[in-house]
Amino acid sequence: MAFNEILAGRVRTLLVDEPGVSEKRMFGGLAFMVGGHMAVTVSGQGGVMVRTDPADVDRPYLADAEPMVMRGRELAGWLYLEPVAIASDEALAAVVAHGVAFVRTLPEK
């Protein structure tokens, strides 16, 4: 399944002024990378995956997030949000900002 181009455009708009952002198609989705790290990915399943500190998931805008599972294995540091959880611009902006803030704490690749 191809990723949602409209959702990708919404994420792209949020990141337009963010330095060091690049895009890369991966795993049927579109990853938005900051400093060489994936911050948020528009999933081929319809929602988004967001990078996070596993200890920092108790945020209101992540309340509907689920652990990201790929090929039956949970990926530590990644959450998945269904399209309904990011339907509003405010909700998507909070999630994208969360992913970007986290990867900014990592050493640049």
MIDOSE-1310 file (N, C-alpha, C; in nm, 2 decimals, decimal comma, always signed):
residues 109
mafn	+0,08/-0,12/+0,00/+0,00/+0,00/+0,00/+0,09/+0,12/+0,00; +0,06/+0,22/-0,08/+0,13/+0,35/-0,09/+0,09/+0,43/+0,03; +0,18/+0,52/+0,07/+0,15/+0,61/+0,18/+0,05/+0,72/+0,13; -0,01/+0,79/+0,22/-0,11/+0,89/+0,20/-0,03/+1,02/+0,16
eila	-0,04/+1,07/+0,04/+0,03/+1,18/-0,01/-0,02/+1,31/+0,06; -0,15/+1,32/+0,09/-0,21/+1,43/+0,16/-0,15/+1,44/+0,30; -0,14/+1,33/+0,37/-0,08/+1,33/+0,50/+0,07/+1,37/+0,49; +0,14/+1,32/+0,40/+0,28/+1,35/+0,38/+0,29/+1,50/+0,35
grvr	+0,20/+1,56/+0,28/+0,21/+1,70/+0,25/+0,18/+1,78/+0,38; +0,09/+1,73/+0,47/+0,07/+1,80/+0,60/+0,20/+1,80/+0,68; +0,26/+1,68/+0,69/+0,39/+1,67/+0,76/+0,49/+1,76/+0,70; +0,51/+1,76/+0,57/+0,61/+1,84/+0,50/+0,59/+1,99/+0,54
tllv	+0,46/+2,03/+0,54/+0,43/+2,17/+0,57/+0,48/+2,21/+0,71; +0,46/+2,12/+0,81/+0,50/+2,14/+0,94/+0,66/+2,15/+0,96; +0,73/+2,08/+0,87/+0,87/+2,08/+0,88/+0,94/+2,17/+0,78; +0,87/+2,26/+0,71/+0,93/+2,34/+0,61/+1,04/+2,43/+0,67
depg	+1,03/+2,48/+0,79/+1,13/+2,57/+0,84/+1,23/+2,50/+0,94; +1,22/+2,37/+0,94/+1,30/+2,29/+1,03/+1,44/+2,26/+0,96; +1,55/+2,30/+1,01/+1,68/+2,27/+0,95/+1,71/+2,12/+0,95; +1,78/+2,08/+0,85/+1,84/+1,94/+0,84/+1,74/+1,84/+0,81
vsek	+1,62/+1,87/+0,75/+1,52/+1,77/+0,72/+1,54/+1,71/+0,58; +1,53/+1,58/+0,57/+1,53/+1,52/+0,44/+1,42/+1,41/+0,44; +1,38/+1,37/+0,32/+1,28/+1,27/+0,31/+1,34/+1,14/+0,24; +1,28/+1,03/+0,28/+1,33/+0,90/+0,22/+1,22/+0,80/+0,22
rmfg	+1,19/+0,75/+0,10/+1,09/+0,64/+0,09/+1,15/+0,51/+0,15; +1,08/+0,45/+0,25/+1,12/+0,33/+0,31/+1,00/+0,25/+0,36; +1,01/+0,12/+0,34/+0,91/+0,03/+0,39/+0,77/+0,06/+0,35; +0,75/+0,11/+0,23/+0,62/+0,15/+0,19/+0,56/+0,28/+0,24
glaf	+0,65/+0,35/+0,31/+0,61/+0,48/+0,36/+0,71/+0,59/+0,33; +0,69/+0,71/+0,39/+0,78/+0,82/+0,36/+0,83/+0,87/+0,50; +0,97/+0,85/+0,51/+1,03/+0,89/+0,64/+1,08/+1,03/+0,63; +1,06/+1,11/+0,73/+1,11/+1,25/+0,75/+1,22/+1,24/+0,85
mvgg	+1,34/+1,27/+0,79/+1,46/+1,25/+0,87/+1,52/+1,39/+0,91; +1,57/+1,39/+1,04/+1,63/+1,51/+1,09/+1,76/+1,48/+1,14; +1,87/+1,54/+1,08/+2,00/+1,50/+1,12/+2,04/+1,36/+1,10; +1,98/+1,30/+1,00/+2,00/+1,16/+0,96/+1,92/+1,06/+1,04
hmav	+1,84/+1,10/+1,13/+1,75/+1,01/+1,21/+1,61/+1,03/+1,17; +1,54/+0,91/+1,16/+1,40/+0,92/+1,13/+1,32/+0,98/+1,25; +1,25/+1,08/+1,23/+1,17/+1,15/+1,33/+1,02/+1,11/+1,33; +0,97/+1,10/+1,21/+0,83/+1,07/+1,19/+0,82/+1,01/+1,05
tvsg	+0,73/+0,91/+1,03/+0,72/+0,84/+0,91/+0,57/+0,83/+0,87; +0,53/+0,87/+0,75/+0,40/+0,85/+0,71/+0,39/+0,71/+0,66; +0,31/+0,63/+0,73/+0,31/+0,49/+0,71/+0,22/+0,45/+0,58; +0,26/+0,34/+0,52/+0,18/+0,28/+0,42/+0,05/+0,22/+0,47
qggv	+0,04/+0,22/+0,60/-0,08/+0,17/+0,66/-0,18/+0,28/+0,69; -0,15/+0,40/+0,66/-0,24/+0,51/+0,68/-0,21/+0,61/+0,79; -0,14/+0,57/+0,89/-0,12/+0,66/+1,00/+0,03/+0,71/+1,00; +0,08/+0,74/+1,11/+0,22/+0,79/+1,12/+0,29/+0,70/+1,23
mvrt	+0,42/+0,69/+1,21/+0,50/+0,63/+1,32/+0,59/+0,75/+1,37; +0,61/+0,76/+1,50/+0,68/+0,87/+1,55/+0,79/+0,81/+1,65; +0,91/+0,87/+1,64/+1,02/+0,83/+1,72/+1,01/+0,90/+1,86; +1,04/+0,83/+1,96/+1,02/+0,88/+2,10/+1,12/+0,81/+2,19
dpad	+1,14/+0,87/+2,30/+1,21/+0,81/+2,41/+1,11/+0,71/+2,48; +1,15/+0,59/+2,49/+1,05/+0,49/+2,55/+1,00/+0,53/+2,69; +1,08/+0,61/+2,76/+1,03/+0,66/+2,89/+0,95/+0,78/+2,89; +0,93/+0,84/+2,77/+0,86/+0,97/+2,75/+0,73/+0,95/+2,66
vdrp	+0,65/+0,86/+2,70/+0,53/+0,84/+2,62/+0,40/+0,88/+2,68; +0,41/+0,94/+2,80/+0,29/+0,99/+2,88/+0,25/+1,13/+2,84; +0,23/+1,15/+2,72/+0,19/+1,29/+2,67/+0,04/+1,28/+2,62; -0,04/+1,38/+2,64/-0,18/+1,37/+2,60/-0,19/+1,35/+2,45
ylad	-0,11/+1,40/+2,37/-0,12/+1,38/+2,22/-0,07/+1,25/+2,18; -0,02/+1,17/+2,27/+0,02/+1,03/+2,24/-0,07/+0,93/+2,30; -0,18/+0,98/+2,36/-0,27/+0,89/+2,43/-0,33/+0,78/+2,35; -0,35/+0,80/+2,22/-0,40/+0,70/+2,13/-0,29/+0,62/+2,06
aepm	-0,17/+0,65/+2,09/-0,06/+0,58/+2,02/-0,05/+0,43/+2,07; +0,00/+0,35/+1,98/+0,02/+0,21/+2,01/+0,17/+0,18/+1,99; +0,23/+0,09/+2,06/+0,37/+0,05/+2,03/+0,37/+0,00/+1,88; +0,48/+0,04/+1,81/+0,50/+0,00/+1,67/+0,54/-0,14/+1,67
vmrg	+0,47/-0,22/+1,59/+0,51/-0,36/+1,57/+0,54/-0,38/+1,42; +0,65/-0,44/+1,40/+0,69/-0,47/+1,26/+0,73/-0,62/+1,25; +0,67/-0,69/+1,17/+0,70/-0,84/+1,15/+0,69/-0,91/+1,29; +0,59/-0,87/+1,36/+0,56/-0,94/+1,49/+0,65/-0,90/+1,61
rela	+0,74/-0,80/+1,58/+0,83/-0,76/+1,69/+0,80/-0,61/+1,72; +0,79/-0,58/+1,85/+0,77/-0,44/+1,89/+0,90/-0,37/+1,88; +0,89/-0,25/+1,82/+1,01/-0,16/+1,80/+1,02/-0,06/+1,91; +1,12/-0,08/+2,00/+1,13/+0,02/+2,11/+1,17/+0,16/+2,06
gwly	+1,10/+0,26/+2,11/+1,13/+0,39/+2,07/+1,05/+0,44/+1,95; +0,95/+0,36/+1,91/+0,86/+0,39/+1,80/+0,71/+0,37/+1,84; +0,63/+0,47/+1,81/+0,49/+0,46/+1,83/+0,41/+0,47/+1,70; +0,29/+0,41/+1,69/+0,21/+0,42/+1,58/+0,08/+0,49/+1,61
lepv	+0,04/+0,59/+1,53/-0,09/+0,65/+1,55/-0,18/+0,64/+1,43; -0,30/+0,59/+1,45/-0,39/+0,57/+1,34/-0,43/+0,71/+1,29; -0,48/+0,72/+1,16/-0,52/+0,85/+1,10/-0,62/+0,93/+1,19; -0,71/+0,87/+1,26/-0,81/+0,94/+1,34/-0,74/+1,02/+1,45
aias	-0,63/+0,96/+1,50/-0,55/+1,03/+1,61/-0,48/+1,15/+1,57; -0,46/+1,17/+1,44/-0,38/+1,28/+1,39/-0,46/+1,36/+1,29; -0,60/+1,35/+1,30/-0,68/+1,41/+1,20/-0,68/+1,57/+1,21; -0,66/+1,62/+1,33/-0,66/+1,77/+1,34/-0,51/+1,81/+1,32
deal	-0,50/+1,93/+1,27/-0,37/+1,99/+1,24/-0,29/+2,00/+1,38; -0,36/+2,04/+1,48/-0,30/+2,05/+1,61/-0,24/+1,92/+1,66; -0,32/+1,81/+1,65/-0,27/+1,68/+1,69/-0,15/+1,64/+1,61; -0,15/+1,65/+1,48/-0,04/+1,61/+1,40/+0,08/+1,70/+1,43
aavv	+0,06/+1,83/+1,45/+0,18/+1,92/+1,48/+0,24/+1,87/+1,61; +0,17/+1,84/+1,71/+0,22/+1,80/+1,84/+0,30/+1,67/+1,82; +0,25/+1,57/+1,74/+0,32/+1,45/+1,72/+0,45/+1,47/+1,65; +0,44/+1,55/+1,54/+0,56/+1,57/+1,46/+0,67/+1,65/+1,54
ahgv	+0,63/+1,75/+1,62/+0,72/+1,82/+1,71/+0,78/+1,73/+1,81; +0,71/+1,63/+1,86/+0,76/+1,53/+1,96/+0,87/+1,45/+1,89; +0,85/+1,40/+1,77/+0,95/+1,32/+1,71/+1,08/+1,40/+1,67; +1,06/+1,52/+1,63/+1,17/+1,61/+1,59/+1,25/+1,64/+1,72
afvr	+1,18/+1,68/+1,83/+1,25/+1,71/+1,95/+1,33/+1,59/+2,00; +1,28/+1,47/+1,99/+1,35/+1,36/+2,04/+1,48/+1,34/+1,95; +1,47/+1,34/+1,82/+1,58/+1,31/+1,74/+1,69/+1,42/+1,75; +1,65/+1,54/+1,79/+1,74/+1,65/+1,80/+1,83/+1,62/+1,93
tlpe	+1,79/+1,53/+2,01/+1,88/+1,49/+2,13/+1,98/+1,39/+2,09; +1,97/+1,33/+1,97/+2,06/+1,22/+1,93/+2,18/+1,29/+1,86; +2,29/+1,22/+1,86/+2,41/+1,28/+1,78/+2,38/+1,27/+1,63; +2,41/+1,37/+1,56/+2,39/+1,38/+1,42/+2,47/+1,27/+1,35
k	+2,40/+1,21/+1,25/+2,47/+1,10/+1,17/+2,55/+1,16/+1,06
